[in-house]
Amino acid sequence: MGKPINIADCRIGFGHPCFIIAEAGVNHNGNLEIAHRLVDVAVHAEADAVKFQTFKAQEVISVQAPKAAYQLQTTDGAESQLEMAQRLELPYHAFRELHEGCLQKGISFLSTPFDVESTDFLDEMGVEAFKVPSGEITNLPFLDHIARKHKLVILSTGMSSLEEVESAIRVIDRAGNRDVILLHCTSSYPADPAESNLRAMETMRNAFGLPIGYSDHTPGIEVSLAAVALGACVIEKHVTLDHSLPGPDHRASIDPSELQALVRGVR
């Protein structure tokens, strides 16, 4: 079942309460005021953590990179992937402010780094864990850099083969980091509930002996509740203030009332 892992005052693992992450992501639309409101939504719902994304768009996105199909459906098709990401990028001082606000409000602050500089910044700021997105699971040098911070690594596995997950775990282990949680994930936005394949959590639990969770991109909260019933130790769910807001991820997110219902249902 994997040994329990601590984050802040929470114990994560089999036999302990499910750790619920409200994924604010880039649903702040580059607006710090909206980011603070998303923190308040997570606090009000009594989620365990709120998570953002920290990146330098020009460091990780080519000027020639096309948008994903779901992004073309929800954002300006004439805008490039890089231009979109630059609109959604928050400066480092904003994350310091959000982190301080989370400390004051008693909720864990997390953020996903997409580049080495952002990883170092978050580490120096004192984040309690690193969430690695599915798209970076085969970026082994980047995984090694994150692992050497010797903090909990929460690793999404969407689009990955079991062999790729094993390679990622091996890199983290060789860096001397034993604290890893794997998140099953279907990398569609939104994801079809029929394609959730929640039994993949059991496959990974049996293969690697690590705590397993679920990063949910399906509409509503039902699949997350099913994942918890099957033993998910962590649930990550995108949250928005309003589904109708412009931006790539609002359509695949839940609103504040749904987040409250999710936390109630899990508990």
N, C-alpha and C positions, 0 to 999 in steps of 0.2 A: 504493500500500500504506500510505501515511501515514508520517510521520517518526517514528522511535523517541522515546519519552518516558522520562525518568528518574523513579523513585520510590525513595527511599533508595538502596540500592546496586544496584537492579535496573534494567535497561534493558528497556522494554516496547515491542514492535512486531514487525513482520515480520522473521523471521530470528533473533529472540531467544527465550529460554525463556518459555513461557506463565506469566503472573503469576496465582497461585492465591489467591483470597480465601476464607477460611473465614468465612461469614456467621453470626456468633453472633446478630445481630439482637436480638430480645427474648426469646430462648430461655433467658435467665437467670431469667425469671419474676419480675424485680424483686429478685433475691437476688444481692448482690455476690459471695458465696462461689461461687455457681454460675457467675457471669461469669468469675471467675478460673480456674475449672476448664475453661471453654470456651477460654480463652487457652491453657492447658496442652495441651488436645487439639490445637489448631492447631499449637502448637510441636512437639509429639511427631510429628505427621504431616508436618512440614516444609513446611507451607503458607507462602506468602510474607507473608500479612497476615491479621489477624483483624479483623472489622468489627462494630460495634454500631450502635445507633440512638439519637440524642440528640434529645429533644423535650420541650416543655412541653405536656402533653396539653390543658390548658384553653385554650391559645393556638391550637390547630390543629383541635380537634374540637368540633363543636356538641353541646349536650346532647340535641339531637333526632336526631343521626346514628344510623342503624341499623347493625347489624353486617353484614358481608359474609356471604354464604351459607356459605362455608367456616368462618368464625369461629363461626357458630351451631352448626356440627357439632362443633366442638372445644372450645367454652367454654360457660359458663352462659348459656342463652337469655334469662334474666330480667335479666341484666346489660347495661347500655348499652355502646355503643362507647367512650364517654368513661370510664366506670368501669373497663372492661377496660384501656384505655391507661394510666390512672392507676396500676393495679396493676403495670404493666410498665415504669414510668418510673423511671430511676435518677437520683439527684441528681448535680450537677456534680462534687462531690468524689469520687464513685465513678469517674467517667471519668478524673479526674486520676490516681487510684490505678491504674486499668487501663492507662493510657498509660505510666506509669512502669514498671509491671510488664512491659509489652511491650518497652520500651527495654532493660530488664535482660536479657530473655530472647531478644533479637535477632530479634524479629518486628515487622513494621510494624503500627501501630495505626491503624485507620480507623473513622469513624463517620458515618452518614448524618444530617445535620441536617434538621429539618422546619420550622424557623422561624428568623427573623432572629437572635434572641437566641442560639439554640443554635449557629448558624453563627459568630457572633462569638466565642462561648466556645471552640469548637473551633479557630478560627483563632489565637486568643491562646494556646491551649495548645500549638500547634505541630504540628497534623496535617499530613501530607504531601500529602493530596489530599482532595477532597470527592466523595463518591458521592451522586448525585442520583437519587432513586427515580422510577420511571415516573410515579407520580401527580403529580409536580411538573413534568413536562416542559413543560406549557402554562402554568405559573405564571411568566410571563416576568419580572416584577419581582423575584421571588425568585431566579431564575436569574442575573439581572444582579447582584444583591447577592453571590451566591456567586462569580461570575466575577471580580468586582473584588478578590477576595482574591489573585488571580494565582497560584493553585495549580492543579494538575491537577484537571480535572473529569471524573469517570467517570459517564456519563449513560446510565441505563437507558431503553429505548424501548418497553416493553410498552404495548399498547393504542394506540400512536401511529400516525398516518399519516406517510408520508414527508415531507409538507409540514410537519407539526408538528415533526418532527425537524429539518428545515431551518430553521424559525423559531427553534428553541432554539439551534442552532449559530450563527445570525446574531447573536442577542443576546449570546452568550458572546464571539463575535469582536469585536463592537462595544465590549465592555468592555475590549478589549485583551488578551484571554486566548486563546492559540493552542493550549494543551495540553488536548486533549479526546480521550477514548476513548469510543466508543459501545458499549453492550451490548445485543445482541438479547435479547428476553425474552418469554416467554409468561406473561401475568399470571393464572395459575390456581394454586391451592395445594391439592393437588399438580396439576401440569400433565400432560396426556395426551401421552406421547411422540410419538404420531401427529400432534399439533398443533404440534410444535416448529418446523417450517419453517426449518431452519438455513440454507437458501440466502438468507434475508433478510440474513444477515451479508454475503454477497457483494454483494447489492443496495446496501446502505449503504456498503460499502467503495468500490464503483465510483462511487456518487453523491457522496460527500463526501471521499474520499481520506484518511480518518482510520483509526487503528487500531481494530479491531473485536473485541469479545469476546462472551461469552454468560453471562447470569444464568439459572441453571438451577433450575427448580422441579419437574422431573420426578422420579419415584422412581428410586433407584439412581444409578449413575454413567455408564451407557452413553452417554447423549445428550451429556454433557459431553465424553467422549472423542471422540465423533464431531465435536463442534464444534471441538475442537483439531485433529483431522485435516483439517478444512476451513479452518484458519487462524486460529482464535480466539487472540488475544493475551492475553486475560484470561478466567479462569473464576471465577465467583462461585457458591458453593453453600452453602445453609443447613445448619448443623450443630447437632445436639442431643446432649446426654448420653444421652438415652433417648427413643425414640419415644412411650412411654406417658405421659410427663409431661404435666400439664395446661397448656394454652396454645394459641394460635392457629396456631403455625408448626411445632410439633414433627413433625406428621404429614408435612409436606412437606420434611423435613430428612433428612440422612444422619447416621449415628452415627459414633463415633470410628473404628471399624474400617473403615467405608466411606470415610471421609475419607482414611485411610492408603492404601487401595486406589486412590482417585482420584488422589492425588499420584503414586503409583507408576506408574499407568497413563499419566498425562500425561507424566511424565518419560521 
